[in-house]
Amino acid sequence: MSNGNKPKKKKLNIEIDEETAQGQYSNLAIVNHSASEFVVDFVSIMPGSPKNKVKSRIILTPQHAKRLLKALNDNIVKFEKQHGKIQDYGKQAIPLNFGPTGEA
């Protein structure tokens, strides 16, 4: 029983500071979960570095983790339509092999 009025969509106002806007590079994500949350650690592994640190940790509810999965999938589908299939090289050994290391 609609009276013809559609509910107004609320605008979400999101701000980002300059440091956060720069982002963090990550070439490894480690995902763990408990009954109530998913924890995603983003790591940047560099060649020749014996120690690597977590650059960012995101903690999500299971519902938000599922929404993130859907959003990533939707964006990958759009990306591949524009740019072609993303190559999946299978499971990579840790540490990642970056090829020969240079010497000066």
C-alpha positions as a Python dict, from the first residue, in 0.01 Angstrom:
ca = {
    (1, 'M'): (0, 0, 0),
    (2, 'S'): (214, 275, -129),
    (3, 'N'): (101, 633, -138),
    (4, 'G'): (334, 701, -429),
    (5, 'N'): (599, 865, -215),
    (6, 'K'): (938, 706, -247),
    (7, 'P'): (1159, 719, 61),
    (8, 'K'): (1431, 979, 20),
    (9, 'K'): (1780, 843, -3),
    (10, 'K'): (2001, 980, 270),
    (11, 'K'): (2334, 1118, 157),
    (12, 'L'): (2636, 983, 335),
    (13, 'N'): (2902, 1244, 405),
    (14, 'I'): (3245, 1082, 420),
    (15, 'E'): (3569, 1276, 461),
    (16, 'I'): (3928, 1159, 421),
    (17, 'D'): (4241, 1329, 551),
    (18, 'E'): (4549, 1374, 330),
    (19, 'E'): (4757, 1103, 496),
    (20, 'T'): (4483, 842, 467),
    (21, 'A'): (4413, 947, 107),
    (22, 'Q'): (4771, 852, 16),
    (23, 'G'): (4682, 489, 91),
    (24, 'Q'): (4905, 198, 184),
    (25, 'Y'): (5056, -41, -69),
    (26, 'S'): (4997, -407, 5),
    (27, 'N'): (5095, -721, -184),
    (28, 'L'): (4978, -965, 81),
    (29, 'A'): (4654, -989, 277),
    (30, 'I'): (4616, -1230, 567),
    (31, 'V'): (4259, -1311, 669),
    (32, 'N'): (4154, -1463, 1001),
    (33, 'H'): (3815, -1491, 1165),
    (34, 'S'): (3637, -1572, 1486),
    (35, 'A'): (3268, -1630, 1550),
    (36, 'S'): (3206, -1255, 1563),
    (37, 'E'): (3462, -1086, 1337),
    (38, 'F'): (3691, -1106, 1037),
    (39, 'V'): (4039, -959, 1066),
    (40, 'V'): (4227, -861, 747),
    (41, 'D'): (4593, -769, 784),
    (42, 'F'): (4751, -591, 487),
    (43, 'V'): (5128, -640, 452),
    (44, 'S'): (5384, -498, 212),
    (45, 'I'): (5657, -755, 147),
    (46, 'M'): (5972, -616, -11),
    (47, 'P'): (6254, -817, -168),
    (48, 'G'): (6552, -879, 55),
    (49, 'S'): (6368, -762, 364),
    (50, 'P'): (6386, -1024, 638),
    (51, 'K'): (6112, -854, 841),
    (52, 'N'): (5786, -713, 711),
    (53, 'K'): (5521, -530, 909),
    (54, 'V'): (5145, -519, 890),
    (55, 'K'): (5065, -182, 730),
    (56, 'S'): (4696, -185, 810),
    (57, 'R'): (4447, -403, 998),
    (58, 'I'): (4077, -395, 919),
    (59, 'I'): (3828, -565, 1153),
    (60, 'L'): (3484, -642, 1009),
    (61, 'T'): (3165, -804, 1124),
    (62, 'P'): (3077, -1119, 925),
    (63, 'Q'): (2799, -923, 751),
    (64, 'H'): (3038, -646, 645),
    (65, 'A'): (3297, -903, 534),
    (66, 'K'): (3036, -1058, 306),
    (67, 'R'): (2944, -713, 168),
    (68, 'L'): (3314, -645, 104),
    (69, 'L'): (3343, -977, -81),
    (70, 'K'): (3047, -882, -301),
    (71, 'A'): (3181, -531, -365),
    (72, 'L'): (3526, -667, -459),
    (73, 'N'): (3370, -927, -689),
    (74, 'D'): (3149, -665, -860),
    (75, 'N'): (3450, -438, -913),
    (76, 'I'): (3669, -721, -1047),
    (77, 'V'): (3398, -811, -1299),
    (78, 'K'): (3381, -444, -1411),
    (79, 'F'): (3762, -418, -1425),
    (80, 'E'): (3795, -732, -1638),
    (81, 'K'): (3527, -607, -1880),
    (82, 'Q'): (3733, -291, -1934),
    (83, 'H'): (4089, -424, -1914),
    (84, 'G'): (4078, -799, -1978),
    (85, 'K'): (4110, -1101, -1754),
    (86, 'I'): (4331, -1069, -1446),
    (87, 'Q'): (4592, -1347, -1446),
    (88, 'D'): (4586, -1568, -1140),
    (89, 'Y'): (4924, -1730, -1087),
    (90, 'G'): (4796, -1968, -821),
    (91, 'K'): (4927, -1993, -470),
    (92, 'Q'): (5247, -1797, -421),
    (93, 'A'): (5520, -1914, -188),
    (94, 'I'): (5594, -1694, 112),
    (95, 'P'): (5817, -1500, 92),
    (96, 'L'): (5716, -1388, -255),
    (97, 'N'): (5979, -1432, -521),
    (98, 'F'): (6056, -1096, -679),
    (99, 'G'): (6325, -1241, -909),
    (100, 'P'): (6694, -1168, -898),
    (101, 'T'): (6806, -902, -653),
    (102, 'G'): (7024, -621, -779),
    (103, 'E'): (7367, -534, -649),
    (104, 'A'): (7540, -199, -669),
}
